[in-house]
């Protein structure tokens, strides 16, 4: 039976750590609010990933990594559209267009990027299926999880800190009343200007994030810097319920946390 649960009770980082420690092979399926991610592993190492309906074909990944040009991408789609990724990769290597190292490096970067997107998911259902493997036509990688786990732990801590300052993305923003201030004379980053352009008490922070094409973490970072600079302030809509404290475990007791971790490790090893 597959391991199942909710990210509110068990985070992505804890799942990665369990899979790493138990050296499991299979696929972690995470169903978020808007899309589903599939993260596959072989003996506790990252092997393959896909999120939503995003094109994760080799040609598309090489284009994102700037290993091929848009013109080369179009040619590959037209002339090699029926090839599997393995066949296409071998063709490109034998033709001298790209090295095996560049292909594997681009795939590792893409797979790690998908996992990083999940670090900000705090709600959603997950299951680990040991019988679900990557598609045969895809090229898999063998990537250790240690660095991703460390990076994700730091990012989750940052999310918790920013959540204390900005407890809900359903709040709105307005400019502070600063006579004589002129935004045109303030040195803002590109991301800050994107957020500033949507600041309006009628726009929730969540709506701003979508309009600016930012993740929840990215928009929190920008808004926190604007708050610290005194340029904006949070408008708290009446009747908004207080945000619940972050929950990394179902229990705050350290001994119970360790016991839960040991039980889950034993359970995932038995799958």
C-alpha positions as CSV (number, residue, x, y, z in Angstrom):
1,X,0.0,0.0,0.0
2,X,1.3,3.4,-0.9
3,X,2.3,6.0,1.7
4,X,-0.4,8.8,1.7
5,X,-1.0,12.0,3.5
6,X,-1.4,15.7,3.5
7,X,1.4,18.3,3.2
8,X,-0.2,20.2,6.2
9,X,1.0,17.3,8.3
10,X,4.2,16.2,6.5
11,X,6.3,18.5,4.4
12,X,8.0,18.0,1.1
13,X,11.4,18.2,2.9
14,X,10.4,15.4,5.3
15,X,9.2,13.2,2.4
16,X,12.5,13.7,0.5
17,X,14.4,12.9,3.7
18,X,12.5,9.7,4.2
19,X,12.9,8.6,0.6
20,X,16.6,9.4,0.8
21,X,17.2,7.5,4.1
22,X,15.1,4.5,3.0
23,X,16.7,4.5,-0.5
24,X,13.3,4.0,-2.1
25,X,12.5,3.5,-5.8
26,X,9.1,4.8,-7.0
27,X,7.2,8.0,-7.6
28,X,6.0,10.7,-5.2
29,X,2.7,12.1,-6.6
30,X,1.8,15.5,-5.1
31,X,-1.6,17.0,-5.8
32,X,-1.6,20.8,-5.2
33,X,-4.3,23.3,-5.5
34,X,-3.8,23.9,-9.2
35,X,-1.6,21.2,-10.6
36,X,-0.1,17.8,-9.9
37,X,3.7,17.0,-9.7
38,X,5.3,13.6,-10.2
39,X,8.8,13.1,-8.7
40,X,10.5,9.8,-9.4
41,X,13.4,8.2,-7.5
42,X,15.7,5.3,-7.9
43,X,17.3,4.0,-4.7
44,X,16.7,7.3,-2.9
45,X,18.1,9.5,-5.7
46,X,16.1,11.9,-7.9
47,X,15.5,10.4,-11.3
48,X,12.7,12.2,-13.1
49,X,10.1,15.0,-12.5
50,X,7.1,16.5,-14.2
51,X,4.7,19.2,-13.0
52,X,1.3,19.8,-14.4
53,X,1.1,19.8,-18.2
54,X,4.5,21.4,-18.6
55,X,6.5,20.2,-21.6
56,X,9.4,18.3,-20.1
57,X,10.7,16.7,-23.3
58,X,14.4,16.7,-23.9
59,X,14.2,19.3,-26.7
60,X,12.2,21.7,-24.5
61,X,14.6,21.3,-21.5
62,X,17.6,21.9,-23.7
63,X,15.9,25.1,-25.1
64,X,15.3,26.4,-21.5
65,X,18.9,25.7,-20.6
66,X,20.1,27.6,-23.7
67,X,21.8,24.5,-25.0
68,X,20.0,24.9,-28.3
69,X,18.5,27.9,-30.0
70,X,14.8,28.5,-30.8
71,X,15.5,27.8,-34.4
72,X,17.2,24.5,-33.6
73,X,14.3,23.6,-31.3
74,X,11.8,24.2,-34.1
75,X,13.9,22.0,-36.5
76,X,14.1,19.2,-33.9
77,X,10.4,19.3,-33.4
78,X,9.7,19.2,-37.1
79,X,12.3,16.5,-38.1
80,X,12.7,14.5,-34.9
81,X,9.2,14.9,-33.4
82,X,8.5,11.2,-33.4
83,X,11.8,10.3,-31.8
84,X,11.9,9.4,-28.1
85,X,14.1,11.5,-25.8
86,X,16.7,8.7,-25.6
87,X,16.9,8.4,-29.4
88,X,17.1,12.2,-29.8
89,X,19.8,12.5,-27.1
90,X,21.9,9.8,-28.8
91,X,21.4,11.5,-32.2
92,X,22.6,14.9,-30.9
93,X,25.6,13.3,-29.1
94,X,26.7,11.3,-32.2
95,X,26.3,14.3,-34.4
96,X,28.5,16.4,-32.2
97,X,25.8,19.0,-31.4
98,X,25.9,18.5,-27.7
99,X,27.8,16.5,-25.1
100,X,26.3,13.8,-22.8
101,X,27.4,15.9,-19.9
102,X,25.4,18.9,-21.1
103,X,22.3,16.8,-21.6
104,X,22.5,15.2,-18.2
105,X,23.3,18.6,-16.6
106,X,20.3,20.2,-18.2
107,X,18.0,17.4,-17.1
108,X,19.3,17.5,-13.5
109,X,18.8,21.3,-13.4
110,X,15.2,20.9,-14.6
111,X,14.4,18.0,-12.2
112,X,15.8,19.9,-9.3
113,X,13.8,23.0,-10.4
114,X,10.6,21.1,-10.2
115,X,11.4,19.9,-6.7
116,X,12.2,23.5,-5.7
117,X,8.7,24.6,-6.8
118,X,7.2,22.1,-4.3
119,X,9.1,23.7,-1.4
120,X,6.4,26.4,-1.2
121,X,3.5,24.0,-1.3
122,X,2.0,23.9,2.2
123,X,-1.2,22.2,1.4
124,X,-2.1,19.3,-0.9
125,X,-2.3,15.5,-1.0
126,X,0.6,13.2,-1.6
127,X,1.2,9.5,-2.1
128,X,4.3,7.4,-2.7
129,X,3.8,4.7,-5.3
130,X,6.7,2.2,-5.6
131,X,5.2,0.7,-8.7
132,X,5.0,4.0,-10.7
133,X,8.2,4.6,-12.7
134,X,9.2,7.3,-15.2
135,X,8.0,6.8,-18.8
136,X,10.3,4.5,-20.8
137,X,11.0,7.0,-23.5
138,X,12.4,9.7,-21.1
139,X,16.0,10.0,-20.0
140,X,16.4,9.7,-16.3
141,X,19.1,11.0,-14.0
142,X,20.7,10.0,-10.7
143,X,20.9,13.0,-8.4
144,X,21.6,12.9,-4.7
145,X,19.1,14.7,-2.5
146,X,21.3,16.0,0.3
147,X,21.8,19.5,-1.2
148,X,18.1,19.8,-2.1
149,X,17.0,18.8,1.4
150,X,19.4,21.4,2.9
151,X,18.2,24.1,0.5
152,X,14.6,23.2,1.0
153,X,14.9,23.3,4.8
154,X,16.3,26.9,4.6
155,X,13.6,27.9,2.3
156,X,10.8,26.6,4.5
157,X,12.3,28.4,7.4
158,X,12.3,31.6,5.3
159,X,8.6,30.9,4.4
160,X,7.8,30.6,8.1
161,X,9.5,33.9,8.9
162,X,7.8,35.7,6.0
163,X,4.4,34.2,7.0
164,X,4.7,35.9,10.4
165,X,5.1,39.3,8.7
166,X,2.6,38.5,5.9
167,X,0.2,36.0,7.5
168,X,-2.3,35.8,4.6
169,X,-2.0,36.3,0.8
170,X,-5.7,37.3,0.8
171,X,-4.8,40.6,2.4
172,X,-4.3,43.7,0.2
173,X,-1.8,46.5,0.0
174,X,-1.9,50.3,-0.2
175,X,0.8,52.9,-0.5
176,X,1.7,54.6,2.8
177,X,0.9,58.3,3.3
178,X,4.3,59.9,2.8
179,X,4.0,63.5,1.7
180,X,6.7,64.5,-0.8
181,X,7.7,60.9,-1.7
182,X,8.0,60.0,-5.3
183,X,8.2,56.4,-6.4
184,X,9.9,57.4,-9.6
185,X,12.9,58.5,-7.7
186,X,13.2,55.3,-5.6
187,X,15.6,52.6,-6.7
188,X,13.5,49.4,-7.0
189,X,14.3,46.1,-8.5
190,X,12.5,44.8,-11.6
191,X,10.5,42.4,-9.3
192,X,9.6,45.2,-6.9
193,X,8.4,47.4,-9.7
194,X,6.2,44.6,-11.0
195,X,4.5,44.3,-7.6
196,X,4.2,48.1,-7.1
197,X,2.4,48.4,-10.4
198,X,-0.5,46.3,-9.0
199,X,-0.7,47.8,-5.5
200,X,-4.3,48.7,-4.8
201,X,-6.5,48.1,-1.8
202,X,-8.8,46.2,-4.2
203,X,-6.1,43.7,-5.3
204,X,-5.3,40.9,-2.9
205,X,-1.6,39.9,-2.6
206,X,-2.6,36.5,-4.2
207,X,-4.0,38.4,-7.2
208,X,-0.9,40.5,-7.4
209,X,1.3,37.3,-7.4
210,X,-0.7,35.8,-10.3
211,X,-0.6,39.1,-12.3
212,X,3.1,39.4,-11.7
213,X,3.7,35.7,-12.4
214,X,5.4,35.1,-9.1
215,X,5.3,32.2,-6.6
216,X,3.9,32.8,-3.1
217,X,7.5,32.9,-1.7
218,X,8.7,35.4,-4.4
219,X,5.8,37.8,-3.8
220,X,6.3,37.6,0.0
221,X,10.0,38.4,-0.4
222,X,9.2,41.5,-2.5
223,X,6.4,42.7,-0.3
224,X,8.5,42.3,2.8
225,X,11.2,44.5,1.3
226,X,8.5,47.1,0.4
227,X,7.1,47.0,3.9
228,X,10.6,47.5,5.4
229,X,11.2,50.4,3.1
230,X,8.0,52.0,4.3
231,X,6.5,52.2,0.8
232,X,3.4,50.1,1.4
233,X,1.3,48.8,4.3
234,X,-1.0,45.9,4.6
235,X,-4.7,46.4,4.5
236,X,-6.4,43.8,6.7
237,X,-9.9,43.1,5.4
238,X,-12.5,42.8,8.2
239,X,-13.5,39.4,9.2
240,X,-10.4,37.7,7.9
241,X,-9.6,34.7,10.2
242,X,-6.1,34.7,11.7
243,X,-3.6,32.5,9.9
244,X,-2.8,29.2,11.7
245,X,0.8,28.7,12.9
246,X,3.0,26.6,10.6
247,X,2.7,22.9,11.2
248,X,5.8,20.8,10.4
249,X,4.4,17.8,12.5
250,X,1.0,16.9,13.8
251,X,2.5,17.3,17.3
252,X,4.8,20.0,18.9
253,X,6.4,17.4,21.3
254,X,10.0,16.6,20.2
255,X,9.8,13.0,21.5
256,X,6.6,12.4,19.6
257,X,8.1,14.0,16.5
258,X,11.1,11.6,16.6
259,X,8.8,8.7,17.2
260,X,6.6,9.7,14.2
261,X,9.7,10.0,12.0
262,X,10.9,6.5,13.0
263,X,7.5,5.0,12.3
264,X,7.3,6.6,8.9
265,X,10.8,5.5,8.0
266,X,9.9,2.0,8.9
267,X,6.6,2.2,7.0
268,X,8.2,3.5,3.7
269,X,10.9,0.9,3.9
270,X,8.2,-1.8,4.1
271,X,6.5,-0.6,0.9
